[in-house]
């Protein structure tokens, strides 16, 4: 909500009664300054703090239009509104052409002028916020803001920088939560199409018929429920980038149509035989090994070859542990600011636990864990006790070592005193002691690695 008392309005008029009358009318609503001529107006404009300038057309022997021209050239130009007793359509059009927001005729209607000023401020505020949001999105999805200094991430950065400016189709492989969509955004924003549209389709979330309609669109009556014509995502992305997430989940019948769309950049809507030509750059992502799916006959080899022009392989977080500190600190800063909390760091124990954990959910899981820590922390530093239960291995480790603090059953909370929770705690302890190595953890627990994998999935 805009606080209009913080909006600075400059009134420029050579008639003292008009200046003083407007100042008195508006001083309770705005921060008001007045000027009798162009020289005085320039002195106020030098501050670059004027949000709105309301100027008369005739300033003695000076021209209010010229003042508007000059005001719009300063680094932070004000919104300009013209007052004139000589109002005409021609003058209004000329004022707009030269950059004025609006004009009002004399004698003035104070309420009308106030509404115009407030509407102008609201419009500029929305425009400014939209620009800031766009810049924020572009910054967030620029490759320079993909966090990572580990050796495992360097091939990713190098490949993206090389392929982004081209028209080549890109296949991004990696486990869930490794940041595949973030890389897709970076490729789009570093391409020759950053001002065009990036359209994202989550293939795994849709049934066969819905996915076909989502990708290629449909005509009215093409199927039950198709009450009107609808454009597909390929059409929406024309001139831009289409990001196909979880491409390994699509049905064989869709694979055939997708193959043609990729090869010829041509397709038909459901219920139509009219070909539609598009200019689309495709980036696909998958958490499956498509080569293995091809060998099993579950994915077309010709589609794989079409998608696999350039491959980007996202390493799991356990293979880039050097980046955990960077990522954790970045997420901490983000969520501390978002929740207005003065938290600046994690304790050494908490950070060591993050580094030693295997992170099956990868960067997404780490981000969620840090958000949990920020929400639960009321101190200057996030400690182990503030992190999710599955990460609090320090406490469980003391218990299973039989330290004085936990020799007594009273050290365990009553709601935690069940076999399922104890089993989870023992798995966490084993993983903590082995630095996340599941094979070694299984040996410590006296179970097979397969059993450990199953229990982790159940958890």
Phi, psi and omega in degrees: 000136184277132173267100186291342177292345177264001178273125181269124181242129177254122177259123180241113180204138182279352178266118184300318182299321179293315179301308185293322180295317179292321179299313181293326181290327188254352189292341176277341182262323185228171171270106193254135171238154179231154177214144183265343183204181184294323181297313179295322179297318180298325179298320179287320182294335180303331182292340184058026180251359182282123179272320182225132174244124177249113185235146175285154178290319181254116179244074187066241177266008183256163186251121179297329177299319180294322177298320177299315179304315182289321181295324182285352180266350181286159185306321178239082187290144177278165168288131185249130178235131185259134173252136178207140173270357183247038188297140175204165178298319181299317179295318180298315179297316180298318179298318179294318180300326184270005171109000178291146178285319183196177175218156178227147179268154174261147000295146189283145168258107187301317181296320179296315180297320179298318179296319179297316180298313182294320178297320179296318180294318178298316180300313180295323180298316178297316180298317180296317179296321179296318178297315180297320179295318179297317179295322179296317179295315181297320179294318182298324185258014173280146183301330180297341181257007170279114190283128177165127176237003183290159178298326182294334182271344184298317177299328178297309180300315183296317181294316181297315180298326181285319188270334187305315183287352182269181177259005187296144172288139183238136175248122180253118179250149178162159180296162177300136176088006182274349178104030183295319181293324177299319178293323176300316176299316181298317179300317179297313185288339177264001181275186175277009184237030186295335181273349179271185190273139168253117182249130185247132176236123176268096189298325185289344185273356187237147175289171183304308183294318180295322180294319179299316178294320180298318183284314191249352181081178179207159175268160176301130179083007181296331177202169181301124181099351178276083187275350178204163178292143180221133175287146176268176183291331176298317178293319180299325184272004182307125183089354183232218185236136175250120180257114181258103183273141182056053182297336181290353183266355188282147182290156183299324180293324177288326180302320180298311182292325179293324179301315180294318181298322179288321184284316186254351187054037181224144179201172173237147173292155173301132180085009180222152173245015179272118181290143178240126182261133179225157174249095186230134172263126185255131171238125182244153180223150179205147173260009177251161175272104185294329178297320177293322178294324177296316180298327179277354182079017182264352180216134183296133180291325180293325176291320178302314181296324179292323180282325190272044177292311173227129181252136172245121181254116180275120180287145175293159184297328180294342178263003178221050184299337179298337182272353185297318180297315178300312181296314182299316180293323178294316179293323179299314179299316181300310185282332176295317178293318181297324182260007177054049180241137183277048181264129186244341184200174174254153174293161180301318180298317180295317180294320179298324179293320177298319183291325185276342182288150186279339177055067177298334177269003174060213188298324179299319180292320177298316181299317178295321180296320179291321177299317177302315181298318180295316182296320185275348185268131174241019180247185181282336182230146174280123179256173179306321184294342180272344182280164178305154185305320184294345179261352185278057185287334180302317181292316180294325181297318178298320181297313185284345173276349178074040180288168183299328183291341186228014178296331184270142175301338181295344180290345181260132178295140183305321182290343179268353188277072173212160187297323181298315180292322179296322179295317179297320180295318181295322177296317178300318180298313181298317179294322177296319181291333183257011180065028178088005180282111186291326180296313180293322179297319179298321178298315179300322183277349180074029178231168178282159178297325179298318178297319179297317178301317181296317181294324178294321178294321178296326180288000000 
